Amino acid sequence: MKFCSECGARLPAPAATDAAKSSFCPACSKSHYRNPCITVGCIAYHGDRILMCRRAEEPARGLWSIPSGYLECGETLEQATARETFEETGAVVDPERLDLYNVINMTHVEQVCILFRIGLSREPRLRAGPECDEAAFMSENQIATLNLAWQPSLGMEIRDFFQQLRMGDFAIRLVRLASAAGAEYSCRSYTLMAGNAASGRR
Ligand SMILES: [Zn+2]
């Protein structure tokens, strides 16, 4: 942020070591906080295929990803996930049926990404939205031939997902990812009780 959102005064450039800290406007004293963004992503699957889309915009234009995007103010995480999935692929998913899947600390891009999963009983009609130029359900073998956005971290997530899908046993995982290349990767799994996450819903 270069200018104060309150009074328009130019903000002093932070020292490199303080780039992640809050700053004060010298003119009106407003605090300018720097906080990570929250992004959401959806693994929607039908049988042994998951919903993928090819990005038509930067970043990662032309590369394949799962439907994902930024949480907007006033939305729940599940509503944002359903909205992004619809906007990017045309697939309607019920936010009430989304199960929490992964929480990913991504300090290198100042984001926390929350992934949800949802099993679909029938394949929805797809229509790529303005931010995508293609959307399709794909098998693990098909995905292995794609150029993925945010490789290798997304590739790792997808590989792990298919492994859990084959076992029919999902966990909620807390992941730390300190670089796009997967450096300082750590993952802690929280096993779900017998049945599925819906059994614990109130
Ligand atoms: Zn100001």
Residues whose N, C-alpha, C, O or C-beta is under 5 A from the ligand:
A	BS01	ZN	C4 E6 C7 G8 A9 C25 A27 C28 S29 K30
